[in-house]
């Protein structure tokens, strides 16, 4: 039972005390006795004990019901009902700071609720969400036991939306991360374990994160060679290592902590598949230097045709002709392909405008677009006008090299830093009953009963003794 205004309960004792005082101070009816001495002796010997006062009891009971009604009590009952259960299967749920690990601890907590649900949906939230049901909760217990943790991340909000699309029911999220806004209930699985893990790896470097409250000093083994490294509490440190000619870098930590999934990582490079439609010796040389190979199923397509409204795959389009030249005055710096590519101040031809789905990438002093970008491509001036610019090989490097890099064993920094405990949020009760109207009705009924039984009594009389 909960109270909307629990502080009003403090006025109950004064209300009952006032009723008692007003009742006792009234002038009672006159009693005739043979003598005061005999009356007092009888009272002293217990022969004339005060009998139970039903009228006072009814008045006090009515006051109690009325006072409780003012506090707006509510009876909440959590009965088994339809349920959408979302389990976080990201890598941090494999941490062993809850025995045997966070995910198995969660399963033990939710198993009873799931089995008692008459209709339920179970969602495994990971890199890709999996949904089971709708079915009775007991039928989903086997799927619950089969869920394992290990994904690089989990999209909890999308998992809740997916579960509710299958079943319109309250959603309970069990995770060590913060609950999404569309969750109705939340069970926190986080512990306070310490963890150190590899958060980034690349050509010549390894980054390590530390979730513990104190600095970590240990060894990082890269390519069979051991390196000493110190990582601050709740922070990161980077270890620089010699780049290898084989384009393969393997690293691991010589430590044991709450999470082992982030203690080893690998970085390698491969040849990117490209297709080139048209003749451009400068472009061909650059693509060869970047280690690309020609393929009929390319990852990046280079073309001299006009760009379509929506390219079917990632493509780089070059204009064969252009109108007047202009000096580059501004670039869209949020596009990653221009990172380190300095174009401002150089003179370039202005290509014909592409469809409206393309956004300006480079502008002239007058605001005229000179190059464009699309979520699936780039549209640039003729390579002959770009080949002598230092920015051109940098731009192609930004397009090709990220696609050639492969990383294994990496988790997000949030997973490695192990989310910490936060308050649970129970599911709302399935049955809510407002008790205020019923308590007010009971108070009125009790007062009506008192009035019916004692309507002939005279008000304002106190008992007094008269000796005959």
For each residue, the residues with C-beta under 8 A, 3 or more apart:
1: 73 74 75 76 435
2: 73 74 76
3: 6 8 9 71 72 73 74
4: 71 72 73 74
5: 8 70 71 72
6: 3 9 71
7: 10
8: 3 5 11 67 70 71
9: 3 6 12 67 68 71
10: 7 13
11: 8 14 15 67 70
12: 9 15 16 64 67 68
13: 10 16 17
14: 11 17 18
15: 11 12 18 19 63 66 67
16: 12 13 19 20 60 63 64 67
17: 13 14 20 21
18: 14 15 21 22
19: 15 16 22 23 59 60 63
20: 16 17 23 24 56 60
21: 17 18 24 25
22: 18 19 25 26
23: 19 20 26 55 56 59
24: 20 21
25: 21 22 462
26: 22 23 459 460 461 462
27: 460 461 462 463 464
28: 461 462 463 464
29: 458 461 463
30: 463 464 466
31: 463 464 465 466
32: 466 468
33: 36 38 39 465 466 467 468
34: 38 467 468
35: 38 39 467 468
36: 33 39 40 465 467
37: 40 41
38: 33 34 35 41 42
39: 33 35 36 42 43 48 465
40: 36 37 43 44
41: 37 38 44 45
42: 38 39 45 47 48
43: 39 40 46 47 48 49
44: 40 41
45: 41 42
46: 43 49
47: 42 43
48: 39 42 43
49: 43 46
50: 53
51:
52: 57
53: 50 56 57
54: 57 58 453
55: 23 58 59 450 453 454 457
56: 20 23 53 59 60
57: 52 53 54 60 61
58: 54 55 61 62 446 447 449 450 453
59: 19 23 55 56 62 63 447 450
60: 16 19 20 56 57 63 64
61: 57 58 64 65 446
62: 58 59 65 66 443 444 446 447 450
63: 15 16 19 59 60 66 67 443
64: 12 16 60 61 67 68
65: 61 62 68 69 439 440 442 443 446
66: 15 62 63 69 70 439 440 443
67: 8 9 11 12 15 16 63 64 70 71
68: 9 12 64 65 71 73 435 439
69: 65 66 72 73 435 436 437 439 440 443
70: 5 8 11 66 67 436
71: 3 4 5 6 8 9 67 68
72: 3 4 5 69 434 436
73: 1 2 3 4 68 69 435 436 439
74: 1 2 3 4 432 433 434 435
75: 1 431 432 433 435
76: 1 2 429 431 432 433
77: 429 430 431 433
78: 426 427 429 430 431
79: 430 431
80: 113 116 117 118 430
81: 117 118 169 170 430
82: 117 118 119 120 167 168 169 170
83: 113 114 117 119 120 121 137 169 170 172
84: 120 121 123 160 163 164 166 167 169 170 171 172
85: 110 113 114 120 121 122 123 144 163 171 172 174
86: 123 125 156 159 160 163 171 172 173 174 175 183
87: 103 106 107 110 122 123 124 125 144 147 174 175
88: 93 103 106 125 149 154 156 173 174 175 176 177 189
89: 93 103 124 125 126 147 148 149 150 151 154
90: 93 125 126 149 150 151 152 153 154 175 177 415
91: 94 149 150 151 152 259 261 262 411 415
92: 95 102 149 176 177 259 411 414 415 416 418 419
93: 88 89 90 101 102 103 106 149 175 176 189
94: 91 101 102 103 149 150 259 260 261
95: 92 98 101 102 176 191 193 195 258 259 418
96: 99 100 101 193 258 259
97: 102 191 192 193 258 418
98: 95 101 102 105 189 191
99: 96 105
100: 96 104 105
101: 93 94 95 96 98 104 105 149
102: 92 93 94 95 97 98 105 106 149 176 189 190 191
103: 87 88 89 93 94 106 107 147 148 149 189
104: 100 101 107 108
105: 98 99 100 101 102 108 109 189
106: 87 88 93 102 103 109 110 174 187 189
107: 87 103 104 110 111 144 145 147
108: 104 105 111
109: 105 106 174 187
110: 85 87 106 107 113 114 144 172 174 187
111: 107 108 114 115 141 144
112: 115 116
113: 80 83 85 110 116 117 137 172
114: 83 85 110 111 117 120 122 137 140 141 144
115: 111 112 137 138 141
116: 80 112 113 137
117: 80 81 82 83 113 114 120 136 137
118: 80 81 82 136 137
119: 82 83 134 135 136 137 167 169
120: 82 83 84 85 114 117 133 134 135 136 137 140 167 169
121: 83 84 85 131 132 133 134 163 166 167 169
122: 85 87 114 131 132 133 140 143 144 163
123: 84 85 86 87 129 130 131 132 159 160 162 163
124: 87 89 129 130 131 132 147 159
125: 86 87 88 89 90 129 154 155 156 158 159 173 175
126: 89 90 129 130 151 153 154
127: 151 152 153 154
128:
129: 123 124 125 126 155 158 159 162
130: 123 124 126
131: 121 122 123 124 162 163 166
132: 121 122 123 124 135 140 143
133: 120 121 122 139 140 166 167
134: 119 120 121 166 167
135: 119 120 132 139 140
136: 117 118 119 120 139 140
137: 83 113 114 115 116 117 118 119 120 140 141
138: 115 141
139: 133 135 136 142
140: 114 120 122 132 133 135 136 137 143 144
141: 111 114 115 137 138 144 145
142: 139 145 146
143: 122 132 140 146 147
144: 85 87 107 110 111 114 122 140 141 147
145: 107 141 142
146: 142 143
147: 87 89 103 107 124 143 144
148: 89 103
149: 88 89 90 91 92 93 94 101 102 103
150: 89 90 91 94 261
151: 89 90 91 126 127 154
152: 90 91 127 410 411 412 415
153: 90 126 127 411 412 414 415
154: 88 89 90 125 126 127 151 159 175 177
155: 125 129 158 159
156: 86 88 125 159 160 173 175 177 179 180 183
157: 160 161 180 181 182
158: 125 129 155 161 162
159: 86 123 124 125 129 154 155 156 162 163 173
160: 84 86 123 156 157 163 164 171 173 180 182 183
161: 157 158 164 165 182
162: 123 129 131 158 159 165 166
163: 84 85 86 121 122 123 131 159 160 166 167 171
164: 84 160 161 167 168 169 171 182
165: 161 162
166: 84 121 131 133 134 162 163
167: 82 84 119 120 121 133 134 163 164
168: 82 164
169: 81 82 83 84 119 120 121 164
170: 81 82 83 84 184 185 427 428
171: 84 85 86 160 163 164 182 183 184 185
172: 83 84 85 86 110 113 183 184 185 186 187 427
173: 86 88 125 156 159 160 179 180 183 185 186 187
174: 85 86 87 88 106 109 110 186 187 189
175: 86 87 88 90 93 125 154 156 179 186 187 188 189
176: 88 92 93 95 102 188 189 190 191 418 419
177: 88 90 92 154 156 414 419
178: 419 422
179: 156 173 175 183 186 425
180: 156 157 160 173 183
181: 157
182: 157 160 161 164 171
183: 86 156 160 171 172 173 179 180 186 425
184: 170 171 172 427 428
185: 170 171 172 173 425 426 427 428
186: 172 173 174 175 179 183 424 425
187: 106 109 110 172 173 174 175 424
188: 175 176 421 422 423 424
189: 88 93 98 102 103 105 106 174 175 176
190: 102 176 418 419 420 421 422
191: 95 97 98 102 176 258 418 421
192: 97 420 421
193: 95 96 97 257 258 259 418
194: 211 212 213 257 258 418
195: 95 210 211 212 257 258 259 262 416 417 418
196: 208 209 210 211 212 216 218 231 253 255 257 263 416
197: 208 209 253 257 259 261 262 263 411 416
198: 201 206 207 208 209 220 251 252 253 262 263 264 265 409 410 416
199: 207 208 209 236 262 410 411 412 413 416
200: 205 206 207 410
201: 198 205 206 207 249 251 265 266 267 407 410
202: 205 249 267 405 407
203: 243 247 249 267 269
204: 240 241 242 243 249
205: 200 201 202 238 239 240 241
206: 198 200 201 220 222 238 239 241 249 251 265
207: 198 199 200 201 236 237 238 239
208: 196 197 198 199 220 229 231 236 237 238 239 253
209: 196 197 198 199 231 235 236 413 416 417
210: 195 196 215 216 231 232 233 234 235 236 237 417
211: 194 195 196 234 416 417 418
212: 194 195 196 216 233 234
213: 194 233 234
214: 233
215: 210 230 231 232 233
216: 196 210 212 230 231 233 255
217: 228 229 230 231
218: 196 228 229 253 254 255
219: 226 227 228 229 253 254 255
220: 198 206 208 226 227 229 239 251 252 253 254
221: 224 225 226 227 251 252 253 254
222: 206 225 227 239 241 249 250 251
223: 241 244 249 250 251
224: 221
225: 221 222 241
226: 219 220 221 254
227: 219 220 221 222 239 241
228: 217 218 219
229: 208 217 218 219 220 237 239
230: 215 216 217 237
231: 196 208 209 210 215 216 217 235 236 237
232: 210 215 235 236 237
233: 210 212 213 214 215 216
234: 210 211 212 213 417
235: 209 210 231 232
236: 199 207 208 209 210 231 232 413
237: 207 208 210 229 230 231 232
238: 205 206 207 208
239: 205 206 207 208 220 222 227 229
240: 204 205
241: 204 205 206 222 223 225 227 249 251
242: 204
243: 203 204 249
244: 223 247 248 249
245:
246:
247: 203 244 268 269
248: 244 266 267 268 269
249: 201 202 203 204 206 222 223 241 243 244 266 267 268
250: 222 223 264 265 266 267
251: 198 201 206 220 221 222 223 241 264 265 266
252: 198 220 221 263 264 265
253: 196 197 198 208 218 219 220 221 263 264
254: 218 219 220 221 226
255: 196 216 218 219 263
256: 260
257: 193 194 195 196 197 260 263
258: 95 96 97 191 193 194 195 418
259: 91 92 94 95 96 193 195 197 262 263 415 416 418
260: 94 256 257 263
261: 91 94 150 197 409 411
262: 91 195 197 198 199 259 265 409 410 411 415 416
263: 196 197 198 252 253 255 257 259 260
264: 198 250 251 252 253 409
265: 198 201 206 250 251 252 262 407 408 409 410
266: 201 248 249 250 251 407 408 409
267: 201 202 203 248 249 250 405 406 407
268: 247 248 249 405 406
269: 203 247 248 291 404 405 406
270: 404 406
271: 291 292 293 404
272: 290 291 292 293 299 300 400 403 404
273: 292 293 294 295 297 298 299 300
274: 287 292 293 294 295 298 299 300 301 302 400
275: 294 295 296 298 300 301 302
276: 280 283 284 287 294 302
277: 301 302 303 304 305
278: 302 303 304 318
279:
280: 276 283 284 304 318 383 384
281: 284 285
282: 285 286 383 384 387
283: 276 280 286 287 302 318 383 387
284: 276 280 281 287 288
285: 281 282 288 289
286: 282 283 289 290 392 393 396
287: 274 276 283 284 290 292 302 396 400
288: 284 285 291 292
289: 285 286 393
290: 272 286 287 396 397 400 401 404
291: 269 271 272 288 400 404
292: 271 272 273 274 287 288 300 400
293: 271 272 273 274
294: 273 274 275 276 298
295: 273 274 275 298 299
296: 275
297: 273
298: 273 274 275 294 295 301 313
299: 272 273 274 295 313 314 403
300: 272 273 274 275 292 314 315 316 399 400 403
301: 274 275 277 298 311 313 314 315 316
302: 274 275 276 277 278 283 287 315 316 318
303: 277 278 315 316 317 318
304: 277 278 280 317 318 319 320
305: 277 317
306: 317 352 354
307: 311 315 317 354 355 358 372 374 377 379
308: 311 355
309: 355 357
310: 357 374 376
311: 301 307 308 314 315 374 376 377
312: 376
313: 298 299 301 376
314: 299 300 301 311 376 377
315: 300 301 302 303 307 311 376 377 378
316: 300 301 302 303 377 378 379 380 399
317: 303 304 305 306 307 354 377 378 379 380
318: 278 280 283 302 303 304 380 381 382 383
319: 304 322 349 351 352 379 380 381 382
320: 304 382
321: 349 351 352 382
322: 319 325 348 349 350 351 352 381 382 385
323: 349 350 352
324: 349 350
325: 322 347 348 349 350
326: 347 348 350 364 365 366 368 370
327: 345 346 347 364 365
328: 331 343 344 345 346 347 348 362 363 364 370
329: 344 363 364 365
330: 344 362 363
331: 328 338 343 344 361 362 363
332: 335 338 359 360 361 362 373
333: 338
334:
335: 332 338 361 373
336: 339 398 402
337: 341 373 378 395 398 399
338: 331 332 333 335 341 343 361 395 398
339: 336 398
340: 394 398
341: 337 338 391 392 394 395 398
342: 345 390 391
343: 328 331 338 346 348 362 389 391
344: 328 329 330 331
345: 327 328 342
346: 327 328 343 389 391
347: 325 326 327 328
348: 322 325 326 328 343 362 370 371 381 385 386
349: 319 321 322 323 324 325 370 381 382 385
350: 322 323 324 325 326 364 368 369 370 381
351: 319 321 322 354 370 371 379 380 381 382
352: 306 319 321 322 323
353: 369
354: 306 307 317 351 357 358 372 379
355: 307 308 309 358
356:
357: 309 310 354 374
358: 307 354 355 372 373 374 379
359: 332 372 373 374
360: 332 363 369 371 372
361: 331 332 335 338 369 371 372 373 378 379
362: 328 330 331 332 343 348 369 370 371
363: 328 329 330 331 360 367 368 369 370
364: 326 327 328 329 350 367 368 370
365: 326 327 329
366: 326
367: 363 364
368: 326 350 363 364
369: 350 353 360 361 362 363 372
370: 326 328 348 349 350 351 362 363 364 381
371: 348 351 360 361 362 378 379 380 381
372: 307 354 358 359 360 361 369 378 379
373: 332 335 337 358 359 361 377 378 379
374: 307 310 311 357 358 359 377 378 379
375:
376: 310 311 312 313 314 315
377: 307 311 314 315 316 317 373 374
378: 315 316 317 337 361 371 372 373 374 399
379: 307 316 317 319 351 354 358 361 371 372 373 374
380: 316 317 318 319 351 371 383 386
381: 318 319 322 348 349 350 351 370 371 385 386
382: 318 319 320 321 322 349 351 385 386
383: 280 282 283 318 380 386 387 392
384: 280 282 387
385: 322 348 349 381 382
386: 348 380 381 382 383 389 391 392
387: 282 283 383 384 392
388: 392
389: 343 346 386 392
390: 342 393 394
391: 341 342 343 346 386 394 395
392: 286 341 383 386 387 388 389 395 396
393: 286 289 390 396 397
394: 340 341 390 391 397 398
395: 337 338 341 391 392 398 399
396: 286 287 290 392 393 399 400
397: 290 393 394 400 401
398: 336 337 338 339 340 341 394 395 401 402
399: 300 316 337 378 395 396 402 403
400: 272 274 287 290 291 292 300 396 397 403 404
401: 290 397 398 404 405
402: 336 398 399 405
403: 272 299 300 399 400
404: 269 270 271 272 290 291 400 401
405: 202 267 268 269 401 402
406: 267 268 269 270
407: 201 202 265 266 267 410
408: 265 266
409: 198 261 262 264 265 266
410: 152 198 199 200 201 262 265 407
411: 91 92 152 153 197 199 261 262 415 416
412: 152 153 199 415 416
413: 199 209 236 416 417
414: 92 153 177 417 419
415: 90 91 92 152 153 259 262 411 412 418
416: 92 195 196 197 198 199 209 211 259 262 411 412 413
417: 195 209 210 211 234 413 414
418: 92 95 97 176 190 191 193 194 195 211 258 259 415
419: 92 176 177 178 190 414
420: 190 192
421: 188 190 191 192
422: 178 188 190
423: 188
424: 186 187 188
425: 179 183 185 186
426: 78 185
427: 78 170 172 184 185
428: 170 184 185
429: 76 77 78 432
430: 77 78 79 80 81
431: 75 76 77 78 79
432: 74 75 76 429
433: 74 75 76 77
434: 72 74 437
435: 1 68 69 73 74 75 438 439
436: 69 70 72 73 439 440
437: 69 434 440 441
438: 435 441 442
439: 65 66 68 69 73 435 436 442 443
440: 65 66 69 436 437 443 444
441: 437 438 444 445
442: 65 438 439 445 446
443: 62 63 65 66 69 439 440 446 447
444: 62 440 441 447 448
445: 441 442 448 449
446: 58 61 62 65 442 443 449 450
447: 58 59 62 443 444 450 451
448: 444 445 451 452
449: 58 445 446 452 453
450: 55 58 59 62 446 447 453 454
451: 447 448 454 455
452: 448 449 455
453: 54 55 58 449 450
454: 55 450 451 457
455: 451 452
456:
457: 55 454
458: 29 461
459: 26
460: 26 27
461: 26 27 28 29 458
462: 25 26 27 28
463: 27 28 29 30 31
464: 27 28 30 31
465: 31 33 36 39
466: 30 31 32 33
467: 33 34 35 36
468: 32 33 34 35
